[in-house]
Every structure is written in C-alpha cells, then in structure tokens.
Amino acid sequence: MNLPRFGLFGIIVLILAAGLNIAALYTAERRFAELRAAGDWVSHTQGAANLVARIYRRAVDAETGQRGFLLTQDATYLNPYIEARAELPKDLDVLGKLTSDNPVQVAQFATVRKLIETRFAQMERSLKLKRDGDDEAFRQLMTSPDGMVTMTSLRLALDGMAAEEQTQNERRLMALTENQNQLRRGFYLVAGLNLFLVTLGGLFLHQDSQRRRREAADAEERNVALGRAVHERTAELSGLSHHLQRLQEEEKAKIAREIHDELGGTLAAAKIDLQLISDKLPKDDIHRTRLVRIMSAIDDTIQVKRRIIEDLRPTLLDNLGIGAALKWQCSQFTKRWNIPCRVEMPDDSLKLSPAYSIAFYRVVQEALTNITKYAHAKNVSVSLLRSGEQWTLRIADDGVGIDTAKPHNTTAHGLVSMRERARALGGEFSVRGQPGRGTVVEVTAPLEKEKVT
C-alpha cells in the first residue's frame, strides 16, 4: 500500500492512540472494580460498627426495663426486655457473619455472645424469683455484684469490637482514597498522552491538507465531467426511448390498418360467400348447419380482430378523441375484471393531439394492467383535468397500495414506460401509495402549443 508520508505517520499515531485508549479503558475498569470493592468493605465495616452499638443499646434497654419492672411491678417496663430477647439473637447472627473475616473480631464476638447469654440468664432468674415471692433469694441476687460485672465486661468487649471496626474502617478508607488518587492520576496521564497524540496528528493533517485539497479539486473536476457525460448519455437514451415509442406506435397503427383492411376484408368476403351458399341450400340440409357454425366462428374471429386492432391502435382515439377512448377503456376493464372504474374529465368529447392522446391512453392502459396484477382493488378512478397551464392525468385505486420504499422488480418496465411517456410530453410522472391505502399514478404535462379541439 503506497501511502503518502504524512498519511502513514497519521495512521501510526491513530494506532498508538487506539492502543493507549484500550489500555486506559482496561486499567480504568480494574480501578473502578477496586473502588467498588473498597467501598463495599467500608460499608461492611460501618455496618458492623453500627450493629455493635445497637447490640449494646438493646442490652442496656433490656436491663433498664427489667429493673423498672422489679421496682414497680408494671409489666409495660418489660417491653424493652422482651424486644431485646427477640431481636438480639438476630443481631448477633448478623454481626457474626460481618466479623467472620477478622480473627480478632471472631474471638471478641464469642466473648460478647457468652456475656449476653449470661446477663440475660441473670435477669431471667431475678424475674423468676420475684414472681415466685422468694424475697431472700431475690435480695441476695440483687445485692450481688455479678450483674454489674457482666454488664461491665459486655461493655468492654463491645468497645473492643467497635475499636477494631474503627481501625478497619480507617484502613479501608485510606485504601479507598489511595485508589481514587491513583485513578485520578491515571486519567490525567491518559488525557495528557491523548492531547499529545491529537496535537501530533493535527500537525500531520495540516501538512497533508494541501494534498487533500488538490485531490478534492481533481475529484470534483472528474465528477463534473462524469456528471456531464451521464447527463448527455441519459438525454440520448431518453431521446432514443421516445423515438422507439413513436416507431412502436406507428408500427402498431400500420399493423392495425393492415389487419383491418386485409384480414377484415377477407373475413367479410368469406362470410358473404358462405351466407350466399347457405341461402341456396335447403333448410334441412346437413351442410347448412355446418355453414352456420363456420359463419359463427368467422363472427368470433372478427370480434378477436377488432379487439386486436383496438389494443394496437384504438380507433376511438382517432375518431372520437381521448375522452371517448378512456371511457371505453374503463368500461372494458370493468366488464372484464368486474371492478368499478369511474372516469372524470371536463368534456366527454375531449380531443387532443395524437401524441398526447396515445401517451395518456397508454399510461392508463399500463396502470390498469398493474392494478389487475398487484392491487386487488375494489374501485378505480381515472381523471384527466386541466389545471392552469397543464394537463393532469390521475389513476387511483383502493387496493393494497404500493410501497415506494421497497426496491421494485428490475424486469418489470411498466413504471419506466409510463415515466418515459410523460417525459416525452415534457411532463412529469409520479406514483404514490401506502400499504393498505391504495396507489395513485399521476402524469402532468404542459398544454400543447396547438390544442386540437
């Protein structure tokens, strides 16, 4: 690959920048994971410290409530005691899990659990003695220093756990802060390197800009020349297409005349001769029946001949004008496909020049053919109206609707034929539709320089 010098440098810079960004992304992701882990540990430690304080508070509340009940015999004082007995086992289980990673805390937690069990056993014993009325045993128990010693030991043990959690929390906060600082320094480093690479790439691009402008100017000149050639070629092809359409219509008209003159005359003469022969035969002659069948077949052939002539070159166009021709065309469409076809125009006897008449007629013919193939329509309308200085031909149906966003079959030339006929008149062709809402085919063409009336 033969690249300009500065273009090669630019690619190298981009590769370096891409590698740097990938490495930075990987490092940042690792740092963020470490930050999340450090943050989780900080939350873990704070939760353990909060739980230590709550356990001590529950124990104190339980002791206070128990003393209040012993002094007043009011059962409401026992509520904190009852609540503590129910909730402390849960709190101890959670605290045990939170401190299970620290051997120091594991040992202290075992002491705390044992002291709590001891203190609650002491309080339960005093309550039982009070209820049983054993005043002597109750007085000895209440004057004993065992309860105070147990609570003091419990407070010291919980203080030790709280102090250990505080130490852990400070250490983990320091680790979290250090991770944040490292991440910040990494971002500064990556930003600086990216700025350097962008600046370097900018210098290379500046050096390469002159060459790019020259290439762009050359490409623009080539595009202009190519566009001119395409335009000329398109004009030539359009002219050829219009010429071929005229030749085709002339050839169709010639063939229609020959069929009418030659085949029509031959069929008419044959029918006359057969009729003369039939008239001379007796009515019960077997050959007379055969002659009737032959004449009926000739009549059918004449009808086929007329339909072929009308397809090649509608005689109504030349004799009665475009208005009558379109009405006949729509009536034949309705008769054949049982689809109502409404025609709207300012004058049923409207006549246009042969070029306009045959173009409009063929567009309607092609549109109706497409409707029978694809539209599944229930109603069709055809209108030819004058709007200002132009004619507007519109064919609309209420069928499935064409989807203009989808690519069309390249082997189907109906739309192309209609568009070229519109261009041959100096007009425009459009087709609009929405799935499920029908299709509208429209041709607009300027008024003829010499309108035929």
Secondary structure as UniProt FT lines:
FT   HELIX           5..72
FT   HELIX           75..78
FT   HELIX           79..98
FT   TURN            99..101
FT   HELIX           103..132
FT   HELIX           135..143
FT   HELIX           146..258
FT   HELIX           259..263
FT   HELIX           264..280
FT   TURN            283..284
FT   HELIX           286..312
FT   HELIX           315..319
FT   HELIX           322..337
FT   STRAND          341..344
FT   TURN            348..349
FT   HELIX           354..370
FT   HELIX           371..375
FT   STRAND          380..387
FT   TURN            388..389
FT   STRAND          390..397
FT   TURN            404..405
FT   TURN            410..411
FT   HELIX           414..424
FT   TURN            425..426
FT   STRAND          428..433
FT   TURN            435..436
FT   STRAND          439..446
//
